[in-house]
Amino acid sequence: MALEFTGTPLRIDAVCPGGMMTPQVTNFTFPDGVDFDLVMKSASPRGLMEPEDVAKTVAFLASDDASAIHGAVYAVDNGKMA
């Protein structure tokens, strides 16, 4: 899509959020007997983010400060992909 809109002023970027503190997460309970070692293998070592952390990235990408950014993919995941 970024290639399709390269000749226009429209900027195309992607934001890929990781785990956030939302009602879905805060109201979740694990079933009895869950393997927490296995669960923690998929958790971010820095913990969960707040939704505002992702919103700040989106606001930056929508701002004039990001005018040179086009076709980028941002993993906003508190370091999980690292």
N, C-alpha and C positions, 0 to 999 in steps of 0.2 A: 504494500500500500504506500509506503514511503517513496518508493521509486515512481509510482503512478502520480504522486503529487509533488514531485521534485520541482517542477516548473511553476509552481504556484506559491503564494505566501503561506499556505496551510502547512503546519508542521505535524508530522506523524511520529509519535513515540509510544512506547508501551511501558506500563508500570506493572510489575509482577509482585504483589504483596505477599509477605509471609504471615506467620501466626500473629494475631493481634488479640488484645483483651477486648472481646466483644461479649454480649450476653450469651451467645452460643457457647463460648469457651468458659465463661465464669459460672454458668449454670450446668456444666457438664460434670457427670460423675462416672468414674471408671467402674466397670463390672468387677465382681469378686474374682480373684485369681488372675488378674491381668499381670502380664510380664512387664514390669516397669523398666527393666533394662532394655527391652525391645522398644518401648515407647520413647525412652530417652535418646535412643539412637536417631530418631527422626526429629528431635527437638533442637532448637537453636541453642548453642552454648551461651548466648547472651540473653536468653529468655524471650518472652513475648513483648511485642510493641504495643503502643497505643494507636488507635485509628488516626489520631492527629499526626503521627509520624509519617504515615502514607499521604495524608492530605497535604502536608507541607511539601512533599516531593511533587505532587500533582500541581500545586500552586506555583512552585518554582518553574516547572516545565511550561506552564501556561503564561508565565510572565515574560516581559521583554528581556530579562536577564538571561533567558535561555534561548534567545533568538537564533543562535548558531547551532542549536541541537535539533537534529532531524534524523529520524530512522534509528533512534537509540532504544535499547531495552534496559530498563532499570529494575534490578532485583532489590526491592525494599523489604528485606527479610531479616534484618538484625544480624547479618553475617552468616546466615545458614548456607548459602551457596559457596562461601569461602571455603 
